[in-house]
Amino acid sequence: MGTNASILLIDKKPGITSFAALRETKRCIDPKAGHIGTLDKFASGLLVVLTGSMTHLNQVFSELDKSYEATFRFGVETDTLDPDGTIVQRGEGIDPSRLEEVIRSQFLGEIDQTPPLYSAVHVGGERASKLMRRGKSVEMPHRTVTIHDFLVTEADAHTMKARITVSKGTYIRSIARDLAGAMGSCGMVTMLRRISLGPYSVDEAVGCDDREGLSAAFNRTGEYLLRLPHVGKMEVAYEDIRMMEHGKCSDRLVPVDGKRSISYGAVYAGGYLRWVVDLAKRRIICHVPEELHANG
């Protein structure tokens, strides 16, 4: 287990959990697999999936911005703020002519946001969603998040479609709730699709059940890793390869792609990706088995 190190781009379909979306990956690539950024069950779109020893690289991907296509419904709200919940509130529609002004003044840049009660946020060491389902009272902590872009593509009194780009930790369901509240109504998300995560697009992702596509994508791991601006391609001196194989980071890593201000090194030997190194700590955080011959 854990020998097939890879980075995969998967298009999750609606109606299944992010965990379930990895089922075929675990069967045909590696039983050790995880994803960056959970998508709600009703949502679809891009999951960046790490397998084998690449699962140690969560920290490398953790700060990436995310873009979504979303549909908001005004005048109705569920307890989960999505179509899977129970209706808890009804109200009037909104005045769509005010949307642009309200978004520009209150929903761009840094904002204070309260995550949904039904979410993966931990409260007292346990997920808020689990506490809610047991009937416990939950007080959600506020957090500062950033909305980089908010483009409304269609809107009327009861429905709005938009493309939204946000920082990590931002909940689109909370934006729907809070935007509706700012417009004097209530609201929820009825459709959500993640279209990008950092430099990765859903347009290049493969279906979560596409075994052939997953196997082909396996060979793009080096390319995907080096797309990250804070990861640079490096080579190690031949005489230090054995040291690296035994888990000790060489002091003679040579940058070869001209990137500046990098935090992590994708270290190649013999033309193949072999290690990922945390440069600040001079520590190997991922070892790619030599026999795998990951491309890039």
N, C-alpha and C positions, 0 to 999 in steps of 0.2 A: 504494500500500500504506500502511496505517496511518491512514486518514482516518476510518473509522467507529469513533469512540471510544465504548466502552460497557462497562458492568458487567453480566454475565449470571450467573444462577444455574442450574447444570446438574446434573442427576441422573445421575451416572455409573453404568453398569451393570457388574456383575461380569464378569470374564473379559477385559477390555481394559485397556490402560494409560491413565493420565491423559492422556498425549500423544495417544493415539488417540481419546480422547473428545472432542477439540477439532476433529476432522476436519470435521464439518458446519459448525461455527462458522466455521472458516476459509474454507469455501466460500461461505456465504451472508451472513456478516457482514463479516469482514475477515481477510485472510491472516495478519495480525499478531495473534496471540492467545497468551495464557499463563494459567496458573491459580495460585491461592493454595493452597499445601499439597497435596502429592502424595498420592494414594490408591494403595495397592498394587493390583496387577492383580486379585487375588481379591476386593478390597473394592468396595463400592458407596457411593453417596450423594453428598452435596453437594460440588460444586466451584464456587468463586467464580472466574469467568473474566473477564479483562480483555482488551479488544481495542483496536486502533488506538493512539492516544496514551495511553489509559488504562493501557497496560502499564507506564508509568513510575511507577505508583502502588503498586507492591509494598510500599514502606515504610509506606504508609498502612494496609495491612491486616495487616502482619507480626506484630503482637502479639495477635491475636484468639485467644480460647479456642475449643476445639472439643469437641463432644459426639458420642458414638458409642453405638450399640447393638452389643454384641459377644457372641459365644458362645465360651467357652473349653472346651477338652477336656483333661481330666486323665488322666495315665497314658500319654501318648504325646507325643513331641516330634519335630519335623522340624528340619532344619538352617536353614530359613528362618522357622520358628515360625508357619507358615501351611500351608494345604492343598496348596500348589504344591511343597513341598519333599520331601526324602527323609527317611524316619524314621531318627533317630539314637539314640533312647532310648525305652525303655518302662519303666513303673513301675506301682505300685498306684494305685488311686483315692484320693480324699481323704475326710476326715470332714467332711461339709457343715455339721455343727453348729458347727464352729470357724471357718467362713468370716467371719462378721460380726466376730468378735473380731480375727482376723488382719488383715482389711482396715482396721478402725478404728485398730489400733495401728501398722500398717506401710505402709498404702497410701492415706493421706489427708494432705493438706497437702504441704509440700515434701519430696521424697524424692531420693535419689541413684539415678540410673538409667544403665545401660549399654545403648546402642542395640543392636539386632540386628546380627549380623555381615553379614547380607544387608540392607543399607539404603543410603540415599542420602548418609549421613554421609561427609564427605571425610576420608581418612586419608592424610597425605603428599601432598595435592593431587589425590587420585583417589578416586572413590567406593568405599566398602568392598565393595559388592556386586560391582563389576568385579574388584577384587583377589581376592576369594574365588573367583570363577568361573575365574580364571587359576591357582588353586591356591596363591596367596600367603598367607603368615601375616599376620593382621591383629590388632592390639591396639586395641580400641575405647576411646576416651576416655570417662570418666564425665561426666555432666552433672546439674545440679540442675533438676528439673522440679516442677510442682505438679499434684496431683490434687485438684480442687475438690470433686467429688462422685462417689460410687461406690455405686450402688444395685443390689443383687442382686435380680433378679426371679424367678429360678428356679434351683435347684441340686440336684444329687445327687452321688454319688461320682465320676462321670466327666464331667459336663457342668454348666456354669454359664452363665446368661444374665444380662447386666447392662447398665445405662446408666452411662456414665462420661464425666465432663467434666474436661478437662485443659488445661494451658497449652500454648503452642506448643513444638514440639520433643519432645513426649512420644510414646513408641511404645507402643501398646496391646499389640503382640506381646511387648514386654519385660515389661509388667505381667503378662501371662499366664504367661510363663516364671518370673518372680520370685515371683508368688503361689503357683504350683504348688510351687516350691522351698520356700517358707515353710511349706507344708502337708505337706512330706515326700514330694513326688511330682515329676513333670515335667509340662509342659503346653505348649499352643499355642493359637492363635486359629483357629477354623474358619469363623467368619462375622464380618464387620465392616462396619458401615454408618455413615457420618458423617451425623448428623441435623441438626447445626447448626454454624455457624462464626460466632462473634460474634453479631450481631443477625439473621443470615440462617438460614432454615430450609429443609430439603430439601422440606418440604411445598409450598413456592412455586416450586420448581425445575422446569425443563422437561427432557424427555428429550434426551440428547445428539444424537439423530438427528431431533429434531422441528423441522424447518425453520420451520414456521409459528409454533410456540411461541417459537423463538429470535428471530424477527423481531418478534414482539409484545413480548417481554421487552426488546428493544433500547430501547424508549421509556421504560423505568423507571430508566434510569441515574442521573438526578439524585436520585430518591427513594432508591435503594439507597445512594448515596454519603452522603447526609445522615442516614442511620440511624446512622452511626458517631458515637459521642459526642464524639470529638476532631476532628470536621469540622463547621465552622459555615458557614451560608449568608451570603454577603456580596455587596454591590454595589459597583461602581466608579463614580467620578465620570465623567460623560459625556466631559469633556475629556481624561480619561486613557485612554480606550479605545484610541486609536491607539498610545499608549506600550505598553500591554499587548500589543497585536497584534504589536509589534516585539520582544517578549520581555523588557521591563523591567517589574518589579513596581511598581505604584503605591503610594505612601504614604498614599493616601486611600481605603482599603477600609473600607466601613461594614458592621458586623454587622447582620443583619436578623432573626435568629431567636431572640435572647436566650440562646444557649448561652454558657457560660463555660468558661474553661480549655481552649480549643481550640488545636490544633497546626497545623491545616490549614484553609484557606478554600476553599470552593466558590464561585467568583466568578461572579456573573450580570451580564449586560448585556442590556438590551432584553427582559428576561423569560426569557432562555435561559442555561443553563450554558455558560460560555466558557473558564474556566481553573480549575485547582486550584493553590493557592499554599502553599508551606511558609512559615508565618508567622514562625518563628524566624529563618530565613535570608533572608526577604523575597525568595523566589525562586519563579518559575513552574516547576512540575514537570510540568504537563500543559496542553496547549492544545487545546480542542475547536473544530474549524472552525465558523465562523459559519453556513455553509450547512447544517450538520448539524441545527441547531435541536434539540439534546437537551432533552428535557422534564425537569421537576422543579420 
